[in-house]
Amino acid sequence: MLVLVLGATGGTGRLLVDHLLADGHAVRALVRDPEKGAPLAEAGVEVVPGDLTDPDLTALTDATRGVDVVAFCAGSGSATGKDQTLVVDLHGAVRTIDAAVEAGVARYVMLSSMAADDPWSSSEAMAPYLAAKHAADRILRAAPISWSVVRPGRLTDEPGTGEIRIGQPRIPEADRGERTIPRADVAAVLAACLTEPAAVGATFEVLSGTDPLAVAVAALTPTAP
Ligand SMILES: NC(=O)c1ccc[n+]([C@@H]2O[C@H](COP(=O)([O-])OP(=O)(O)OC[C@H]3O[C@@H](n4cnc5c(N)ncnc54)[C@H](OP(=O)(O)O)[C@@H]3O)[C@@H](O)[C@H]2O)c1
């Protein structure tokens, strides 16, 4: 399969790229900084220049053409403001959904966030970000495309364990523990969602846990739209 990864130069995106290449998939990446794209190209990724906030949609449209799956791992990051949250996490994501539908892409896997179903359930500072994730998820779930929405807790750079806990629609408060998960495990979940039929139409929260990753993903069920 040819997979377009958005956010391939980021923490989780890069780990997903490595998974996909190891699994024998072809990977295309839309990258805004050529210097950051160079190591991806060396690894065998087709790197195309582009920015999700570019008023001109040509780069995104061209990057999406011929793709089997879109994986969204981009994000404005915690160091930017609400303006970037709006144009990257919300509008940027929506543009990639539109481009995927327009190009007839079969499948879209969204890296969202825990608590995106209720943006005010977290801190006031997090609400704009979670609201952006919430809206993008809803637009994806209503789109004419096969989708999965993956909602992890706080991401860490610890090594992956291959053991997770999934909650549909949410992980109960008492079972949330540290509310963290290594990016490596999230990347493995995203990679599993590409090919696991049970992940189609599923929205779910995911944290570190004790369930084998492949077993937990295979036990997913479709979410009511
Ligand atoms: N951090 C957390 O605790 C947490 C928790 C739950 C969910 N998430 C979500 O998980 C995803 C991955 O998070 P992460 O921390 O691993 O990512 P990250 O390291 O912050 O990387 C973000 C990626 O998005 C790209 N990007 C940002 N703005 C862009 C734009 N305008 N056009 C194109 N690409 C753009 C970045 O490109 P550059 O390399 O050029 O900057 C980078 O590749 C994000 O969607 C995030 O919202 C994060």
The ligand as a Tripos MOL2 file, in Angstrom:
@<TRIPOS>MOLECULE
LIG
   48    52     1     0     0
SMALL
NO_CHARGES

@<TRIPOS>ATOM
      1 N1          1.9750   15.4650   22.6560 N.am      1 LIG1
      2 C1          0.9990   14.8280   23.2710 C.2       1 LIG1
      3 O1          1.0480   14.5390   24.4820 O.2       1 LIG1
      4 C2         -0.2320   14.4130   22.4730 C.ar      1 LIG1
      5 C3         -1.2720   13.7740   23.1210 C.ar      1 LIG1
      6 C4         -2.3610   13.3260   22.3720 C.ar      1 LIG1
      7 C5         -2.3820   13.5300   20.9790 C.ar      1 LIG1
      8 N2         -1.3430   14.1800   20.3810 N.ar      1 LIG1
      9 C6         -1.3890   14.3500   18.9070 C.3       1 LIG1
     10 O2         -0.5340   13.3700   18.3510 O.3       1 LIG1
     11 C7          0.0110   13.8320   17.1020 C.3       1 LIG1
     12 C8          1.5250   13.6570   17.1040 C.3       1 LIG1
     13 O3          2.0820   14.3540   18.1910 O.3       1 LIG1
     14 P1          3.6950   14.4370   18.3320 P.3       1 LIG1
     15 O4          3.9390   15.1680   19.6190 O.co2     1 LIG1
     16 O5          4.3080   13.1000   18.1080 O.co2     1 LIG1
     17 O6          4.0350   15.3710   17.0660 O.3       1 LIG1
     18 P2          5.2170   16.4420   16.9160 P.3       1 LIG1
     19 O7          6.5020   15.8270   17.2940 O.co2     1 LIG1
     20 O8          4.8190   17.7240   17.5720 O.co2     1 LIG1
     21 O9          5.2070   16.6340   15.3190 O.3       1 LIG1
     22 C9          4.2260   17.4030   14.6840 C.3       1 LIG1
     23 C10         4.3630   17.1820   13.1930 C.3       1 LIG1
     24 O10         3.4050   18.0100   12.5170 O.3       1 LIG1
     25 C11         4.0990   18.7360   11.5150 C.3       1 LIG1
     26 N3          3.4530   20.0070   11.2240 N.ar      1 LIG1
     27 C12         3.1740   21.0010   12.0980 C.ar      1 LIG1
     28 N4          2.6360   22.0330   11.4340 N.ar      1 LIG1
     29 C13         2.5840   21.6830   10.1300 C.ar      1 LIG1
     30 C14         2.1450   22.3290    8.9540 C.ar      1 LIG1
     31 N5          1.6640   23.5900    8.9790 N.pl3     1 LIG1
     32 N6          2.2230   21.6680    7.7690 N.ar      1 LIG1
     33 C15         2.7240   20.4070    7.7240 C.ar      1 LIG1
     34 N7          3.1650   19.7400    8.8100 N.ar      1 LIG1
     35 C16         3.0860   20.3790    9.9990 C.ar      1 LIG1
     36 C17         5.4930   18.9410   12.0940 C.3       1 LIG1
     37 O11         6.3890   19.3370   11.0890 O.3       1 LIG1
     38 P3          7.8160   20.0240   11.4740 P.3       1 LIG1
     39 O12         8.7440   18.8810   11.8020 O.co2     1 LIG1
     40 O13         8.1880   20.7690   10.2470 O.co2     1 LIG1
     41 O14         7.5870   20.9150   12.6780 O.co2     1 LIG1
     42 C18         5.7430   17.5520   12.6450 C.3       1 LIG1
     43 O15         6.0800   16.6590   11.6060 O.3       1 LIG1
     44 C19        -0.4960   15.2670   16.9480 C.3       1 LIG1
     45 O16        -1.6620   15.2570   16.1430 O.3       1 LIG1
     46 C20        -0.8550   15.6670   18.3690 C.3       1 LIG1
     47 O17        -1.8490   16.6690   18.3870 O.3       1 LIG1
     48 C21        -0.2670   14.6250   21.0820 C.ar      1 LIG1
@<TRIPOS>BOND
     1     1     2 1
     2     2     3 2
     3     2     4 1
     4     4     5 ar
     5     4    48 ar
     6     5     6 ar
     7     6     7 ar
     8     7     8 ar
     9     8     9 1
    10     8    48 ar
    11     9    10 1
    12     9    46 1
    13    10    11 1
    14    11    12 1
    15    11    44 1
    16    12    13 1
    17    13    14 1
    18    14    15 2
    19    14    16 1
    20    14    17 1
    21    17    18 1
    22    18    19 2
    23    18    20 1
    24    18    21 1
    25    21    22 1
    26    22    23 1
    27    23    24 1
    28    23    42 1
    29    24    25 1
    30    25    26 1
    31    25    36 1
    32    26    27 ar
    33    26    35 ar
    34    27    28 ar
    35    28    29 ar
    36    29    30 ar
    37    29    35 ar
    38    30    31 1
    39    30    32 ar
    40    32    33 ar
    41    33    34 ar
    42    34    35 ar
    43    36    37 1
    44    36    42 1
    45    37    38 1
    46    38    39 2
    47    38    40 1
    48    38    41 1
    49    42    43 1
    50    44    45 1
    51    44    46 1
    52    46    47 1
@<TRIPOS>SUBSTRUCTURE
     1 LIG1         1 GROUP 0 **** ****
